[in-house]
Amino acid sequence: MSFFISDALAQAPAQAPQDSLLGGIVPLVLIFVVFYFLLIRPQTKRAKEHRKMVEELSKGDEVVTNGGLLGRITQVGENFVQVKVADNVEVKVQKQAIASLMPKGTSKEL
């Protein structure tokens, strides 16, 4: 019967590879560097530009809010601005809700 089934012979246990600590840390550091340059750095740069734009808002600027309203600033306060969106229609909006400045003359009706 031994010609159908080969005998199992005991083998020496396989040696575990001896990885250095540096070999395990390098990929993690590399991933962090990639995330920093592709995600974190551009986002902080964009936030800094938005903060600067919000600080420089002035009366007469044409803006678009995060909600999509296009209008002209009629009054600037410390935390809020008043935006004229149509004749006899003014909306009070937080400064941080201003998404972007538009070129002068974008809203001809105002």
C-alpha positions in Angstrom: 0.0 0.0 0.0 2.9 2.4 0.4 3.3 2.7 -3.3 0.1 4.7 -3.5 0.8 7.1 -0.7 4.2 8.6 -0.2 5.6 8.8 3.3 5.5 12.2 4.9 8.9 13.0 6.2 9.4 15.7 8.9 11.1 18.8 7.7 12.9 21.5 9.6 10.7 24.5 10.4 11.0 27.4 8.0 13.0 30.3 9.3 11.0 33.5 9.5 12.5 36.4 7.6 14.4 38.8 9.8 13.0 42.2 8.6 14.6 45.2 10.1 12.5 48.0 11.7 13.5 50.3 8.9 12.0 48.1 6.3 8.6 48.4 8.1 8.7 52.1 8.7 9.8 53.3 5.2 6.5 52.5 3.5 4.5 54.3 6.2 6.7 57.4 5.9 6.4 57.3 2.1 2.6 57.1 2.3 2.5 60.0 4.7 4.7 62.1 2.4 2.4 61.3 -0.6 -0.7 62.2 1.4 0.9 65.5 2.6 1.8 66.7 -0.9 -1.3 65.5 -2.7 -4.0 66.2 0.0 -3.0 68.2 3.0 -0.8 70.9 1.5 -3.2 71.9 -1.3 -6.2 72.0 1.1 -4.4 74.3 3.6 -3.3 76.5 0.7 -6.8 76.8 -0.6 -8.1 77.6 3.0 -5.5 80.3 3.4 -6.5 81.9 0.1 -10.2 81.8 1.0 -9.5 83.4 4.4 -7.5 86.2 2.7 -10.4 86.7 0.2 -13.0 86.9 3.0 -10.8 89.5 4.9 -10.6 91.7 1.8 -14.3 91.8 1.0 -15.6 95.4 0.5 -18.7 97.2 -0.5 -19.4 96.9 -4.2 -17.8 93.5 -4.7 -19.8 91.0 -6.7 -19.8 87.6 -5.0 -21.3 84.1 -5.2 -22.3 82.4 -2.0 -22.0 78.7 -1.2 -25.7 78.4 -1.8 -25.3 79.8 -5.3 -26.6 83.3 -4.9 -25.0 86.0 -7.1 -25.1 89.5 -5.8 -23.3 92.7 -4.9 -22.2 93.5 -1.4 -23.9 96.6 0.0 -22.7 96.5 3.6 -19.8 94.8 5.3 -19.8 93.9 9.0 -17.4 92.0 11.3 -19.0 88.6 10.7 -21.7 89.2 8.2 -22.2 91.0 4.8 -25.3 92.2 3.2 -25.7 91.1 -0.4 -28.1 92.7 -2.9 -29.5 89.9 -5.1 -32.3 91.8 -6.9 -34.1 95.1 -6.7 -35.3 95.7 -3.2 -34.0 92.2 -2.1 -31.0 92.1 0.2 -29.8 89.0 2.1 -27.5 88.9 5.2 -24.9 86.2 4.8 -22.0 85.1 6.9 -18.6 86.1 5.5 -17.4 82.5 5.4 -20.4 81.6 3.2 -18.9 83.7 0.3 -17.5 81.1 -2.1 -15.8 83.4 -4.6 -15.5 86.9 -6.0 -16.8 87.5 -9.5 -15.4 90.0 -12.0 -17.0 93.5 -12.0 -20.0 93.6 -14.3 -21.0 90.0 -14.0 -24.4 90.9 -12.6 -25.7 93.6 -15.0 -29.2 93.7 -13.4 -27.9 95.0 -10.0 
